[in-house]
């Protein structure tokens, strides 16, 4: 059962190793509901691993955590109902068309398949809806993944380098998605190398070599950027 | 989300991908036909030998074709992390397994029928009035193969050497299904349908075991 708490994400000394290689080491992190947290750090810092642990795609090697009030291990199915992960891989079927991919995603997430066409229009792919994804560029694939997030309103949006491969217009679509989520009181955990996006966040968290290295409040973030 | 709706959705998705890529029509069917013709030619014109070996040749051709179909079913999941999408979907994973097994079976049944027809044309052995029993054998045999292949296909998707690992895991487990299907087919072709019914019962029992095991284990296998 969910707790009546304000934390969207609450991690306690979470670690994750791949064989002998530690990717995330004893990370504790609190993200309040409605907060937009930007996670920064160099390649290999463990940001994507941490995001995938929060998404329940990976299990922690040790430590515990709750997402939207549900335990990371025992409440996986409940967490999955309430989140959307947009990661490096777009999770699309290459031999299906864009609209077939979205309709299948709608089926899996209990969303209305009739929203698929509108979602593709929203990301500027209305005219390519009936084309197979196999012929799409990386940027177009990323747009379809963004359209998938438009099918429903997840309580927690997990974005892992969502700007990779996107042109300026599509990058603005991501910005709009984050801003809309924030306005609606939903929570966003955003991993990006793009420092210009710090203004979207209420807090910036830096990760290096599997460890969190402090959090910067929104006011300081703005000051640093200035 | 109902079990049946998810299973149907997954099955239709896999069949759409199959139709789009035409893997079965383009690869599996020519491979299985060539194999049957090659066996027929290598065994020579001796009629009794062909009659005795025809059921085994038919089912070995179906098995080899099935191995290719299983791999095709999971290659699409590995293309761009799609399997993670199934993992993160808040649906009963047993329904996903059922859908994937149903899609493989839907590909194997017509393939096995074509191969059975080819066996009759090449080797002169047919169901001899036992067509419903032969169709039941095809349905039960392909269901068992589809269950084993769909369960272990997901396991090998993550393996680095999946081309080597998959047959090593799947082929031994399909042996009981294969033996029962071969015996049932041989008895039907010999006109002993009452005896074939015993083997069909055994095939049905194998199917229940493998489908139940798949439904119970699939979710655990795709979790990290």
Interface residues (C-beta under 8 A of the other chain):
Chain A: X55 X56 X57 X58 X59 X77 X78 X80 X81 X83 X85 X87 X88 X89 X90 X91 X92 X93 X94 X95 X96 X100 X104 X105 X107 X108 X109 X110 X132 X141
Chain B: X1 X5 X6 X9 X13 X16 X17 X20 X21 X76 X79 X80 X81 X82 X84 X85 X86 X87 X88 X89 X90 X91 X223 X224
